[in-house]
C-alpha cells in the first residue's frame, strides 16, 4: 500500500479555517495512491435528497411486498424493469390509499 504524505506550513498559516482544522503549525495529510477511486465511489453513493424524506420507509415497504425475495431477473436492463414495476405497484397503492380506488380508476379512464 503506497501512501503519499503532504504537508504545508505557508498555506496553513494564512488559511481562514485553520482553527477548525488543526492546532499545530502545519497540516499533515496522508493519502493512499488510489484514494481518488474511493472518493469517486463515495460521491456516487451519496443519496439524492427527495421531497418525501430519505425514502427508507418506502424501500422497506417495497421489500416487504416483494416478500423479501430476491430480484428474479438477470442483467441490468431487466432488473431495472422489474424494480420499476415494483415501484409502480407501490405508487399505485399509495395513490389508492389517498384518493380511493374509484377516483383512481376515473382518473385513469380520463387520461
Beta strands, then each sheet from edge to edge (+ up, - down):
strand 1: 3-8
strand 2: 27-32
sheet 1: 1+ 2-
end
